[in-house]
Amino acid sequence: MESDSFIDSEMKNYQSDILYSVKTEKGKGYFYLLIEAQSLPDKLIAWRLNFDDIIYMSYSIDFRRKVIFTMEEEGLSIRETLKQFRISSASVSLWINQ
């Protein structure tokens, strides 16, 4: 289990997360678990959450800002940014366009 948390400070009262690292044949891998508290059951949760939302929520606002800031300050291409931070192109593209 890793000590990192990717939850934005504003959401700490509503969410909890755990990051596990595992050794694989190709190097280190990660499993990320995000738990969100709700006061009432939501039968439509599957419809409320879609893939883009999950990608968006997987990283804290602080981390997203750090990625974009580093990319701009160091003049990194998207490919270089992905490699440096080990994130998907979908995440970076989403953050750039917001």
C-alpha positions as CSV (number, residue, x, y, z in Angstrom):
1,M,0.0,0.0,0.0
2,E,1.3,3.4,-0.9
3,S,1.0,6.6,1.2
4,D,-0.2,8.8,-1.6
5,S,-3.8,10.2,-1.8
6,F,-5.2,11.8,-4.9
7,I,-8.3,13.3,-3.4
8,D,-8.7,17.0,-3.6
9,S,-8.8,18.7,-0.2
10,E,-12.3,19.9,-0.8
11,M,-13.6,16.3,-1.1
12,K,-11.7,14.7,1.9
13,N,-15.0,14.6,3.9
14,Y,-16.8,12.7,1.2
15,Q,-14.2,10.5,-0.4
16,S,-11.4,8.1,0.6
17,D,-8.8,6.4,-1.6
18,I,-6.2,3.7,-1.4
19,L,-3.3,3.2,-3.8
20,Y,-1.7,-0.2,-4.0
21,S,1.5,-0.9,-5.9
22,V,2.4,-4.3,-7.3
23,K,5.4,-5.8,-9.0
24,T,4.8,-7.1,-12.5
25,E,7.0,-8.7,-15.1
26,K,7.1,-5.3,-16.9
27,G,7.8,-3.2,-13.7
28,K,5.7,-1.6,-11.1
29,G,1.9,-1.4,-11.5
30,Y,-0.8,0.3,-9.5
31,F,-4.4,-0.4,-8.3
32,Y,-6.4,2.6,-7.3
33,L,-9.6,2.4,-5.2
34,L,-11.8,5.5,-4.8
35,I,-14.6,5.3,-2.3
36,E,-17.3,8.0,-2.2
37,A,-19.8,8.3,0.6
38,Q,-23.5,8.9,-0.2
39,S,-26.3,9.6,2.2
40,L,-28.9,7.7,0.1
41,P,-28.8,4.7,-2.2
42,D,-28.5,5.6,-5.9
43,K,-29.9,3.0,-8.2
44,L,-28.6,5.0,-11.2
45,I,-25.0,5.2,-10.1
46,A,-23.8,3.3,-13.2
47,W,-25.4,5.9,-15.4
48,R,-24.1,8.8,-13.3
49,L,-20.5,7.6,-13.6
50,N,-19.0,7.2,-17.0
51,F,-15.5,6.5,-18.1
52,D,-14.5,10.2,-18.5
53,D,-15.7,11.0,-15.0
54,I,-13.7,8.1,-13.6
55,I,-10.5,9.4,-15.4
56,Y,-11.2,12.9,-14.2
57,M,-11.8,11.9,-10.6
58,S,-8.8,9.6,-10.4
59,Y,-6.4,12.5,-9.9
60,S,-6.5,15.4,-7.5
61,I,-6.8,18.9,-8.8
62,D,-3.4,19.7,-7.3
63,F,-1.8,16.8,-9.3
64,R,-3.6,17.9,-12.5
65,R,-2.4,21.5,-12.0
66,K,1.2,20.2,-11.4
67,V,1.1,18.2,-14.6
68,I,-0.1,21.1,-16.8
69,F,2.2,23.6,-15.1
70,T,5.2,21.3,-15.6
71,M,4.2,20.7,-19.2
72,E,4.0,24.4,-19.9
73,E,7.1,25.5,-17.9
74,E,9.4,22.8,-19.3
75,G,7.9,23.0,-22.8
76,L,7.2,19.2,-22.7
77,S,5.2,17.6,-25.5
78,I,2.2,15.5,-24.5
79,R,4.1,12.3,-25.1
80,E,7.0,13.5,-22.9
81,T,4.5,14.5,-20.2
82,L,2.8,11.1,-20.3
83,K,6.1,9.4,-19.9
84,Q,7.3,11.7,-17.0
85,F,4.1,11.4,-15.0
86,R,3.0,7.9,-16.2
87,I,-0.5,8.9,-17.0
88,S,-2.8,8.3,-20.0
89,S,-3.1,10.6,-23.0
90,A,-6.9,10.8,-22.4
91,S,-6.2,12.3,-19.0
92,V,-3.8,15.0,-20.3
93,S,-6.1,15.8,-23.2
94,L,-9.1,16.3,-20.9
95,W,-7.1,18.5,-18.6
96,I,-5.7,20.7,-21.4
97,N,-9.2,21.2,-22.8
98,Q,-10.8,22.3,-19.6
